[in-house]
Amino acid sequence: MAYHVEEEVSLLMQHLERLAEGGAVVTFGRLFQDEVVEQTFESLAGTLKAAKKRKYLNFPGHLLLFPTHATTKITILPPPVTDDDDDTPAAASAPASTPAPAPTPAP
């Protein structure tokens, strides 16, 4: 079976949001011991590392291991804001400029 990193990271984020119950923080122990997560991920540590690299989440260090890091907090990061997310046309968001005065005829 091929390993699809983006699909795994997306699935991990869904589980983290479920476990965070409307918040943005989940302990590694809670994630690791969740029955659905246990049965879903072959390499939870690898998927966490991939999600951190893509800036979907943050946690201290490079690798989380159970039970050593059971109380370590995993923070879900807000999605990055890009120019593509803005629905307003560029002209509408640009400050209005006053037209230059018309040149006066020479006497």
N, C-alpha and C positions, 0 to 999 in steps of 0.2 A: 504494500500500500504506500502510495506517495505521500510525502509530508508537505502540506500546504500551509505555510507559515501564516499568511494573512487570514485564512479561514480559522486556524487555531487561535490566533490572537483575538479575532472577532468573537469567537465563542467564549474565550476566557473573559473578555470584557463584559459579555452578557451575564456570566456567572458572578463576576465581581459586583456588578450593579445589583443583581438579585440579592446577594449576601450583604451588601451595604445598606439595604432597606431604605433607600432614599438619600443616604449619605454619600460620602466620598472616600471612606476609609474602611478597610477590612483587615483583620490580622491574618498573617500567614497561616497560623494554626487553624483558624476557622475555615479558610479556603481549603487547606490541605485535608482536613477531616470531613469535609462535606461529601456525602455519599455520591452525589451526582458527579462532582468534580473528580473524585477517586476513580470512577468508572469511565470518565471521558478522556482524560489526558494521559498519554503514555509517558510524557516527560513534562510535568508541570513546571519544573525548574527552568527548562529550556524555553517553554512558552512564556513564562514570566520575563525571562531575560530578553526575548524578542520583543515583547510588548514595551518593556522599559526602553529599549534601544529606539523604538518607533515613537517614544514619548506619549504613550497612552496611559502610563502609570509611573509611579516612582516608589522606590523603597531604598533604604540604606544598603550599601554594599553592592556586590555583583551577583551573588547567588544566595538563595534562601534554602536552608535545609531544616527538616523537621526531625527532632523536637527543638533543636538549638535555637531556631528563629521563630518559634511558635507565637511569641508576643510581638513580633516585628509588624509594624503597620505598613500596609500597602495603600497608597493614595491614588485614587483615580484622578487623572488630570483632565481639565476641560479641553475640548477640541481646539486646535489652533484656529485663530481667526485669519482668514485669507481675503484678498480682494474679491475673489469669486463669490464669497458669501454675501456681499453687498448687492442688494437689488436695485439701488438707486443708480440712474445713469450718471456717468462721469460729469456731464455738463450740469446736471442738477445739483451735484454735490460741490462743484467748484464755486469759489466765491464770485459773486457778480462783479464785473469790472465796468468802470465807466468808460464810455467811448472817448477817444481823444478829440479835443476841440478841432473844428474844421479850420484849416489855414485861412488867414485873412488875406485878401488880395493886396498886392503891393500898390502903393499910391502912384 
